[in-house]
Amino acid sequence: MARDLTPDEKATADAMLARARTAMDDMSDYTQEQVDRLAQALGWNCGNEETFVRIAQMGVDESGIGDRAGRVGKRGKILGVLRDALRGKSVGIIEEDPEKGLTKIGKPAGVIASLIPTTNPELTPPVTGIYAIKCKDAVIFSPHPRAAKTTFEMVRVMRETLAKLGAPRDMFQCVETPSIPLTNYLMSICDLTMATGGKPMVQAAYSSGKPAYGVGAGNATMVIDADADVAEAAMNSRISKTSDFGSGCSADGNLIISENIYDEMKAALISEGGYLCNADEKALLAGALWKEDGGRRIETVAIAAQDIATFAGFTIPDDRKFIMVEQEAIGKEHKFSGEKLSVTMALYKFTNFEDAKAKVRAIYEVGGKGHSCGIYSFNEDHILQHAMNAPVSRIMVRQPQSKANAGAFNNGMPMTSSLGCGVWGGNVTNENVSLKHYMNVTWVARPIAEDRPSDAELFGEFYNTEVM
């Protein structure tokens, strides 16, 4: 049973909020150029290779989740977020539309409560911080207990960065001793919550009584069409699946492969480092990933393929990077069709594209609605059919999902570490949470020439017909 907020926790949160509001007041007259300079400084101090690698590996060591070598690859996201932030306006006039007589003024959203997941303690704080400082928002970070020291260290770097430039360091603060009651209270007193974490925390954010942006669970599913470049699809699937040992919600979980190229694709995946389980190993693997009550075993989340196999009770060669199972059945009782949060991938075969679409719909009934899926195809009709069919917010075409859907330098997706999943995923947005979500906007509307169509134009064939 959850305990109540203690008086000390309440006093801590109230004091942090007061300091945050004072810091915002001290920055209220900063210009666009000044906040851009702060954003660049944050980008450098948090995203330079030496600092980021040190803190990223600290996060893996502290939480026991993820890949020390692979985690550092997330550094590029800070550069991308900085690029997007610098290209947007956030102070004063941010947009003008003379034809419609509109002027938009950007203003701070307020003090943000930012919930940090155990898988991203080195990345989510600077991503949030760059967008927030652009909009002159203060942020109080609430870390996951398993990655609290890492989050605190990254926020320390962010605070020192502001202080060196004469800006108030209390624009960024981090809870040192996190707890569920304290996090819930912070969300209830701050102006906005950014909830990048597990489903219970996202639900708590939406129940806080304050505006909140949340994320949803993933179950990334890729369709490998008959005309796919098999070598490209296999390589990208391996890249996406093995990134940080599959800790992210965007990692490929299911491949739905045309029967015309199924064996060729399976061989290509093995060449990329996949290990294909036999029936006995598949049964052991299921027991290693899920408990008898259906819950995910934390011991096998985002660890190496060899360690998963050892936990399950079998061995795989040292050169194998991910584990594959062949799967036909889809449904909540068939766990391999749900989110796996590991270097485990399920392979399905489809006979025609209607079959592929049906399997995609069935998989998202198991989990992951609103998140992401993708396709390897050069058939534009199939790409659009897939996009029309899948109940997700983003479709990646011929790209490694976990490297692309949150923004990449070779696609047009907004850079972020928070993926909205829309109404499907219980979120208020299905966009990549980025600069525009961190500000209030005042619309100034001036009179323009009347823009009013005739009734006949508006009602079309129904104009002047019989009334009821």
N, C-alpha and C positions, 0 to 999 in steps of 0.2 A: 504494500500500500504506500502510495506517495506521501512523503512527509510535507509539513507546512513550511512556508518561508520563515526563516529565523529573523529575529530583530536585527542581528548583525548583517545578514544578507540584504535586508531591506535598506538599511542605512548605507551599505556599500553601493547599491544600485542608485539610490537617490543622490548620493554624492557624485557618482560618475555622471549622471544626467546633468546635474548642476554645472559641473566642470565643462561638459560638452556644450551646453548652451552658452556659457561664458566664452568659450573658444570660438563658437560661431559668431557671436557678437563682435569679437575682436577681428574677425575676417570679413565682416559684412561689407566693407568698402573695397575689398580686393577687386582688381580689374580682371578682364579676361586674360590679359598677358601675364598677370601675376599668378593666377591659378594654373595656367598652362605651364609656367616655369616650375611650380610645385609638382605638377603631374610628371614632368620630365625628370625631376630629381628623384621622385619616388620610383619611377621606372628604372632609372639607373641603379639606385642604391639597393633595390629589391631584386632587380633582374640581371645585374651583372653576374657573370658565370661563377665567380668565386663565392659570392654570398649565397646565390640561389642553390648551388650544389650543396654547400654546407648545410643550409637549413632544410633542403629537400631530403637529404640523407638522414638528417636528424629526425625528420618526421617518420621515415620508414623504421628507423631504429626504435623510436619511442612507441609507435603503435603496433609494430610487428606485422603491418599490412603493406604490401606493395614491393616494388623492385628498386633497390638502391641505385642500380645502373640506369634503369628506365625512367624513374621518377624525375630525373633532372631534365628529361625531354620536355617537361611542361614549361620550361623557362620561356620558350618561344611565345607562349600565350600572353605573357606580360608585355612583350614587344608589340604584339598585335593589338592588345587592348590600348596601349599607349598610342599607337597609330590611329585607331578609331577615335579615341578621346581627343587627340590634337586636331582632328579634322572636323570636329563638331563645335558649335557654339553653346555656351551654357550661362553666360553672364550678360545681362542687359538684353538688347534686341538679338534674338537668335534666328528670326525668320521674318521676311516681309513678302507679301503678295499684293502688289499694287492693284492688280486686276480685280481682286476681291476686296480690296481695302483693308486687308488684315495685317496686323503686326503682332508678333509673338514675343513675349518677354520671359526669359528664363529666371527662375528664382529657386532657392534651396528647397529641398523636400523636408529637411529638418534633421533630427538626430535618428540615425539608423541603428537598429539592433541587428547585427549580422551573425547568423549561426554558422559555425565553421564545421565542415564534416571531417571525420577522422582521416579520410583519404586525400584531403587537399589543404592541410594546414599551412603549407608554404605558398600556395597559389591564390586561394580565395581572398585572403586579406589584402595583398597588393592589387588584385583585380578590382575588388570593391573599393579600395582606397583611392586608386587613380580616378575612377569614375566619380567617387564621392567628393574628392577635393576639387575636381573640375566644377562641381555644382555647389561648393561651399557647404556640404553636408558634414556633420560630425558622425563618427561611427563608434559604437561600442561593440567589440567583438566578443562573442561567447563561444569558446572553443569546445570541441568534444573532449571529454576527460582523458581519452586515450592519446590525444595529441595536444594537450594543453600547453606543455612547455614549448613545443615547436611553434604553435600559434603565437604564444607570448613573445618568443624571440623575434619572429617576423614583425610583429606589431612594434616591438622595441626599435627595430631598425627604421620603421616608418615614422615613429615619434621623433627619433633623433634627426631624421632627414628634415622634418618640418622645423625643429628647433634651430638647426644650423642655418636655415634660411630666414630666421626671425619670425616664423609663423607659429601659432599656438600648438604645442605638441598634443594638447588634449583634444584636438580634432580626432585623434585616434586613441582609443583606450581598449584594454583587454582585461577581461575577468581572469583573475589568477586562480581562483578555486571554483570551478564551474559546478553547478548542480541544476537539476531540472526545475526546482522551485525558483531559483534565482533567474534562470533563463526565461521562465514563464513571466516572472514579474518584470524583467527588462522589456520584454515584448509588449507588455501592457502599458508601460510608461513612455516608451520611445514613440516617435512619430511614424516610423515605417520599419517593417521587418523584412530582411532578405534572408530567407530560410533555405540554405543549401545543405540539406541533410536528409536523414531518414524520414519515412512517412509519418511516424508519430510527431516528430518536431514540426514538420510542415503543417500537419493538422492542428497542432498547438498554436502555430503562428496564425492560422486563419481563425482560431478561436480566441485570439488575444483581445479582440475588440478594436484593433488598429489595422490600418492597411498593411498588406503583406504580399510579397512576391515569393512564391514557392516553386519547387521543382517536383518532378514525378519520377517514379521508378522506370527503369529502362528494360528493354528486352529486344535489343537491336537485331533485326532480321534482314538478311540480304538475299535478294533474288538473283541467281546466276543464270542468265538467259542463254538460249541455245547459241546465240551469236557472240557470247562474251569472249573477251581475250582471257583465256583460262589462266595463263601465267600471271597476268596483271591481277585478276580476281583472287588468285591464291596468295600472291604476295601481299596484297592489301589486307586480305582477311587475317593473315598472320600478323601483320603490323598492328592492326586494330585490336586483335584478340590478346596479344601479348603485352601491350602497353601497360606498364605498371602492374603486370601480372593480372590484367583483367579487372582491376579494382573499380573502374569507372562504369557508370550506367550506360555508356555509349558503346562499349566493347561488343563486337559481333558475338551474338549468342546462338543464332540459327542461320544456316545457309539452306536456301531452298533452290535446288539445282535441277536444271533441265535433264531429263533422262537421256537426251542425246549426247550430253557431255559429262554425265555423272561420273563414270569411271575415270575419265581424263582429269576431271577436277579433283577427284579423290586422290589420284596419284600426284597431282601438282601440290596439293595440301601436304601430303606426306613428304614431298621434296622440300617443302618450306619448313619442315620440322614438326609436322603433326604426328601424333601417335593415335592409331585407330584401335579402339578397344574391341576385344571379342565379347561374346555375350556374358561370360562369367565376370570379366573385368568390368563390364558396364554395370552389372548388378552391384558389385563391390563399390564402384564409383558413386552410384546413387546413394548408398549408405554413408559414404564419406561426405557428401555434399549436403544431405538433408537428414534431419532427425526424424524419429518415428512419427512425431506430431506434424511433420511437414515443414517445420521451421528450418532456416538455413543454419548450418553449423559454422560458427565464427572461426573455428580452427582451420578451415580450408578456404577461407575467403582470401583472394589475392595473394596466393603463395605459389611457389614454383611447381611445375607439372610433376616433377619427381617427388616433391613433398606430398602432393595430393595423393599420388599413387601409393606411396609408403603408408600414408594414413589409411588408405582404403584397403591395403593388404596385398598389393602386387607391385612389381617393379617395372620401370620403363628405362630405356637407354638414356644416358646423360645428355645426348645431343637433341633430345626431343623438347620442343618449346611449348607445345599445347596438346590437349587431349581431345579426341573426337569420338563421338558415338553416332552410329546410324540409327535413325529414329523414323517411325511411321506415325504412331499415335500422337494426337495433340489433345490437350485438355488439362484442367487443373490437377487431375489425378496422375498425369504423366509429367513428372517434375522437370524432365529435360526440355520441355517446351516452354518453360518459364525462365526468369532471369537467373543467371548462374553466378555472377560476380567472381569469376575465376577464369583460368585459362582453359575452360571447357567449352566445347562447341558441338552443337547437334546438326547433323546433316540429314536433309530430307530430299526426296526426289519428286519432281512434278512431271506430268505427262504432257500437258499443254498449258497455255498461259492462264486459262480460266481456272485450272487446277491450282496453279501457283497463287493466284489471287485468293482462292478459297482458303488455301493453307495460311496465307498471310493473315487473313481476317480471323481465322481460328486461333492462331498463335497470340494475336493481340487481345483475344477474349481471355486468354490465360493471364496476361500481364503486359505492361508497357504501353498501354494506350496513351497517345498524345506525345510520346517521346520521339523516336527516330527509327527510320529504316532506310534501305538503300537498294540499288540495283546495278548489276553489271550487264549492260545491254547497249547496243548501238541502234536499236529499233525505237525511234522516237515515239511511235504509237504505243509500244509496250511501256516505255518510261512514263508516259502520261496516264496510261491505264493504271499502272501501279500507284502513281500519285493520287489518282482519283479514288482508288480502292482502299488504300491503307489509312487507318485512323490515327495518323501521327502528324506532328507539327513540321517535320523536316524529312526530306528524301535526299540522300546523297547519291549522286550518279557517278559511278566508276571512281570512288574515293574510299580510303580507309575511314570508316565511320568515326572511330574515337579520335581521329586526328582532324576531322573535317567539320562535323556538325556544330561545334562551338566556335567556328570561324577558323579559316586558314588563309595563308597568303596567296593561295591559288584558287580561292572561291570567294563569293561575295557575302557570305554569312557574317553577321556582326560578331565581333570577338567577345567572348564571355567565358565565365566558368559556371554560369547558371542557365540551365535550359528550361524555359517555361514549357509546360505540357498542355496548356489550354484546359478547357472544360473537361476534355477526356481524362486528364490527369488530376483534376481537382484544383487547377491553378487559374489565376485571374488573367494570365496571358499565355499565349503559345509562342511568343517570340523569344529570341535570345536576349536575356536581360542585359541591357547596355545603357549608354549614356542617358537616353531620353527617359528611362525609368527612374533616374535619380533626381529629377527636378520637377518642381511645379511650373506650370506655364500659364501666364496671363495673356488672354487674347484681346487685342484692341481692334474693334470693328468700326470703320468709318462708313458713312453713307456712300453707296455706289448707285449707278443707274439700275433701275428696277430690273430684276431678273425673274420674271414671272411668266411661265408658259400659259397659253390659253387653256381653258377647261377642256376644249376638244383635244388638244395635244396631250393633256394629262390623262384623260379617261379613255382615249382611243376609241375602240369599237363599242365601248359601253356608254359613251356620252349620249345623253338624251334618249336612252332606252327606257323601257318600262321601269317604274320605281316600285319598291316594295313597302 
